[in-house]
Amino acid sequence: MKLWRRYRLFLRGLATNWVGALGAVLTTSAFLLFLFVLALQLLGVITNAYVGLISYLLLPALFLLGLALVPWGWHLYRRRTGRPTRELLDERFAPELTRTGPFGSGLLGLVLLLTLVNLFFLGAGGARILHFMDEPRFCGTACHQVMHPEWITYQRSPHAHVKCVECHVGEGADALIDAKINGLWQVISATFDLYERPIPTPVHTLRPARETCEQCHWPDVFYGDRFQFRTRYGFDRASTPEYTTLLLHVGSGAQPEKRTIHWHVASENEVRYRADSAREEMQWVEVRRADGSYHRYTRRDVQQTGEAAAVRALDCVDCHNRVTHIYEDPEVAVDRRMHSLPLDRRLPFLKREGLGLLLAGWGSKTQAYAGIERGLSGYYARFQRRETDGLQPEIARAVDALQDAYRRNIHPRMQVGWNPYPDHRGHAGGGGCFRCHNRELVDAAGKSIGYDCTRCHGILALESTTPFAYLEPAPEQGRERALHRYLRQDFLAVRGAAAPRAGGIPLPLELHEGVSDSGRTAP
Amino acid sequence: MRAIPLAVGLLLGWLASLAPPMAVSAAAQEPVEFTRSRADTVAGKCMTCHKKESPGLYRQWYMSEHAVHNVTCIECHGAARDEVDAYVHEGAYIATLVTPRDCGACHESEAQQVADSYHATAGEILESADAYMAHVVGGLPAVIAGCESCHGARIEIDPAAPNRIARESWPNSGIGRLNPDGSKGACNACHTRHSFAAAQARRPESCSKCHLGPDHPQKEVYEESKHGNAYYTHIDDMNLEQDRWVVGIDYFEAPTCATCHMSATAKQRVNHDVGRRISWTLRPKISHMKDDWQAKRKNMQDVCAACHHEEFVKGHYYQMDGVVQLYNEKFARPAVAIMELAAANGAAERPSAFGNEIDWIFWELWHHEGRRARHGAAMMGPDYTWWHGIYDVGKHFYFDFLPAARRLGDPEIDAYIDRMLAEDEMHRWLHRPTGELKGDIRSGQLQEIYRGFFHPAE
């Protein structure tokens, strides 16, 4: 009680004028409010990240402001009265505070005590702030609509359990400072609506892959070949599936052979390039070996227009540029949901109708959800009433799935439509691998980097009726004979080389003829 | 005993399969020239990428007869190392350009017939003075995208181009294309790539890529004619997809362009020389009979006979000959004579052809209107014979061409015109009263002037 009384007297003493009074009020109320909100958060009453902005950024700021106002008010007071400090202290503060004891005056003790409390509060608060700002929830929701598309895609990505800052900020104090300075501009641009829509990829500010990706993944553990299955459904009544099965020659960076994709990041060579700022148009690309020799491929029609971007050594993100904020291609979005069954192929023309509704160019999300609902159920009610009799639950599920595809990928307020950013893994739309593997980049001898399909993947089905169409022996006749023979030989020559018995079945004699015929193995 | 070679073969094969993958890439780097034994492997590789990268092209091929008979990418695009347009693409020597010589490797007689045809000479017209107008009045871009797209370009090799063909001459599928291998034409002018279907070339749409417009509206004339009417009405009964396509046997609802000019009849085989049934040439300023025209006319009349009685056919030719002769004698000859006088006397103001008003009037008179009239009569298009044809010719002859000729101020030309209008029965109407002329029409006297026109030219 004695302390509280003293505190009240202290406050009264500080409130020499409105500045001092305001300072005292701000500091005290900010502190108390902080404690209150913190308690609510700890108790789980409040979970909204936006409240974190208030409790961890606004309240400490007000607290500091109040602290600064107090001496400022005292200073003004002294100047106005023009009397010595001692006199003023005696006048403002009760005698029991100014009376000098064995350890100085009570006032001094109180000030020291309060300063200690302040320091502790600010220290702990600061740590809490940094911790809070490291949370994906902060990055994803604090700026509301700006980060909304990234937040949605992140939550469904393979990296959903990796914090934003682990890739976007990286390790170390300099990374932290960089990020915070960068963040200051982001606060300004978000406040005054200065940001671009859609948000450009922060490709230049990303930390080097060695500091981020390779914390978990590293070249030595990439391995062998990997199957990739793609099912594409047709636009016919039954949405008939077509299968494409690729055997990706992923390989490891530790293998010397060139025929693997991760050769690019092997330790004994360094692949470097110069490109435009978006890293989509290569000016040249070269491989440097450990002995210093290099081999360079330059664009035929060298147009050194635009800014000369810095030379860059290729790392993970040059190809894996959308490993987390993954936007689906509209057709893939439908196919995927058809494969995992929320879209039931018993509904006639579901692929065609579903894709059409997704691509309809709705003005807003609300319109889109309503439009998809009306469009699909309306179509079945009007044109396929008999065929969809009893399939109402399937129609409802299909509507949900299509709305979900829309929700995940389309963000009208950020002007994020279908395929907003290029994905450099693979070669969709002529980008990705084909940025270098194309016939425009040539070496001194005029030779380009190979870009044939079987360089990077074996193909076991290519829009075929079964997922392993070309694993069977090729027919003697038929329209796909040549394609089938070639792809089967290619697969067996790569996979079968080390194991003449594939899955316990001796390889047919025909294979060996085929192998020498294709010129794949040594004569 | 037979087991020994088999065992050795197996062993060798197994050893070969153990070779390290490095050898794979090393061996694959040597580009291959096209040989039939490798065709499948190479084509399989082509298709692997192109099925994905150019799906439309692949699909067209896949649905074609070529695919059924295992004629693949490399059989047509495979090239020898020393061909000027050959380049290495993914380990094989190929050429973008597929010429009649390439097609002729299998379609031997067709290639020969095309080479002998008037179609094959279409590119040469651009090497001659005829390209003059497009070059001076228009300009190179219009020549390339206009004239040469139908007539065919001279293919220029550009060693710096990825496919070694200069962009000025590629793409080009003109029917008389001058190819680097010396062959002429492009089969895909009619048999559109990459399905190369006979069915497509049988349809009038195939020909009307070029044969249309103000100067030779064959498409429009056909559409106006009963033949066209019947075709579009019964298109589903035309059996167009069938391999054998003999008029009167496999189909009988209507003829298409191909039916009359190329396709098989009960007596004739299909022939890719499109001129073998044409007796008149309706192209030049003054029409004349073609070499060996009697045989050619007989060939055509044989086609007609699949549906029509002999008298019907003879009647058609009687009427057609009349129109062509009318055009020739009444308008073309005097106009040509006047133009020759103007040239001989240096009467025109400017020295360049098409630099004077009269050049343009004369050009349209024969090249546009005169042809329209003749084509209309040849292919039963009444509106093209009269309103788009002789009507335009007459109007512009009397009221544009003759006044322009008089404006040249050449006494010899004036005298020619005066004599023609005064003495030539066909032109005397201009200075006679209407009532009198009407009387002559009723009495049949005016018609008598033209009685002598209903026969082929001598």
Interface residues (C-beta under 8 A of the other chain):
Chain A: E257 K258 R259 R300 R439 E440 G450 Y451 D452 C453 T454 I459 L462 E463 Q477 R479 E480 R481 A482 L483 H484 R485 Y486 L487 Q489 A493 V494 G496 A497 A498 P500 L507 L509 L511 H512 E513 G514 V515 S516 D517 S518 G519 R520 T521 A522 P523
Chain B: G9 L10 L12 G13 W14 A16 S17 L18 A19 P20 P21 M22 A23 V24 S25 A27 A28 E30 V32 S37 R38 A39 D40 T41 A43 G44 K45 M47 T48 C49 K51 K52 Y62 A67 V68 N70 T72 E90 G91 A160 P162
